[in-house]
Amino acid sequence: MTAEILTDDTWPEFIAQRDAVLILTRNSCENCDPFVETLAKNDFPVAKIVLDSPGNAGFKTSFPQISSQASVLPFSILFSRGEWLDSVMGARVGAVLEWFK
C-alpha cells in the first residue's frame, strides 16, 4: 500500500480517523520515502505531508508546535479523532509500531 500525500484539503479528514499516522517529510529527505513505504505496509492508516510542497500552510498554522518539535525528519505523529496523541522524530519504525501493540 502507498501512503497518500496530504494537503490542506485532505489532512483534516485523514487525522479524524482513529489511530492514524501522519508523517512529516521534505522533498530532500533521503530517509523519508523508505520509512514511509515501510510503515505503509502495516495495517493502520499512514499518510504524509511534504512540508516544502505548496498547499500545507493550513496544517502548519493548525499545529504550530511542529516548528519546535519536528527538528528531525521524518517526523511521525499519531492522531486519533483529530487529536495529536504522540510523536516520534527520525526513521524509527519500531517506535511507531509500538503505538499499535
C-alpha positions as CSV (number, residue, x, y, z in Angstrom):
1,M,0.0,0.0,0.0
2,T,1.2,3.5,-0.8
3,A,0.9,6.4,1.7
4,E,-1.2,9.2,0.4
5,I,0.3,12.7,0.2
6,L,-1.9,15.1,2.0
7,T,-2.6,18.8,1.5
8,D,-4.7,21.4,3.4
9,D,-7.8,20.0,1.5
10,T,-7.2,16.4,2.7
11,W,-5.4,16.2,6.1
12,P,-8.4,17.2,8.3
13,E,-10.3,14.1,7.1
14,F,-7.2,11.8,7.5
15,I,-6.4,12.8,11.1
16,A,-10.1,12.5,12.1
17,Q,-9.7,8.7,11.8
18,R,-9.0,6.5,14.8
19,D,-5.3,5.9,15.2
20,A,-3.8,7.3,12.0
21,V,-0.1,8.0,11.5
22,L,0.8,11.2,9.7
23,I,4.4,11.6,8.6
24,L,6.1,15.0,8.0
25,T,8.7,14.9,5.3
26,R,10.6,17.2,2.9
27,N,11.5,16.6,-0.7
28,S,15.2,16.5,0.1
29,C,14.8,13.9,3.0
30,E,16.7,10.8,1.9
31,N,15.4,8.7,4.8
32,C,11.7,9.7,4.5
33,D,10.5,7.7,1.5
34,P,11.9,4.3,2.6
35,F,10.5,5.0,6.1
36,V,7.0,5.9,4.8
37,E,7.0,2.9,2.5
38,T,7.9,0.5,5.4
39,L,5.1,1.9,7.6
40,A,2.5,1.9,4.7
41,K,2.8,-1.9,4.6
42,N,1.2,-2.2,8.0
43,D,-2.5,-2.5,9.0
44,F,-3.1,1.2,10.0
45,P,-3.7,4.4,8.1
46,V,-0.4,6.1,7.0
47,A,-0.1,9.4,5.0
48,K,2.4,12.1,4.7
49,I,2.7,15.9,4.4
50,V,5.6,17.2,2.4
51,L,6.4,20.3,4.3
52,D,8.3,22.1,1.4
53,S,5.5,21.5,-1.1
54,P,2.7,24.0,-1.7
55,G,-0.7,23.6,-0.1
56,N,0.3,22.9,3.6
57,A,0.1,26.3,5.2
58,G,-3.1,25.4,7.0
59,F,-1.6,22.4,8.6
60,K,1.4,24.4,9.8
61,T,-0.9,27.0,11.2
62,S,-3.1,24.4,12.9
63,F,-0.2,22.7,14.6
64,P,2.4,25.4,15.3
65,Q,4.3,23.1,17.6
66,I,5.8,21.3,14.6
67,S,8.2,24.2,14.1
68,S,9.8,23.4,17.5
69,Q,9.2,19.7,17.8
70,A,9.9,18.4,14.2
71,S,13.6,19.1,14.1
72,V,14.4,15.7,12.7
73,L,12.6,14.2,9.7
74,P,10.8,12.1,9.1
75,F,8.6,13.2,12.0
76,S,5.7,10.8,12.8
77,I,2.5,11.9,14.6
78,L,-0.1,9.6,16.0
79,F,-3.6,11.2,15.6
80,S,-6.8,9.8,16.9
81,R,-10.0,11.5,16.0
82,G,-8.2,14.8,15.3
83,E,-6.1,14.8,18.5
84,W,-2.3,14.7,18.4
85,L,-1.6,11.8,20.8
86,D,2.2,11.2,20.4
87,S,5.1,11.8,18.1
88,V,8.4,10.3,17.1
89,M,11.4,12.0,15.4
90,G,13.5,10.2,12.9
91,A,13.1,7.0,10.9
92,R,12.3,4.9,14.0
93,V,9.9,2.2,12.6
94,G,9.9,0.3,15.9
95,A,8.8,3.3,17.9
96,V,5.8,3.9,15.6
97,L,4.9,0.2,15.7
98,E,4.8,0.3,19.5
99,W,1.7,2.6,19.2
100,F,-0.2,-0.3,17.8
101,K,0.8,-3.1,20.2
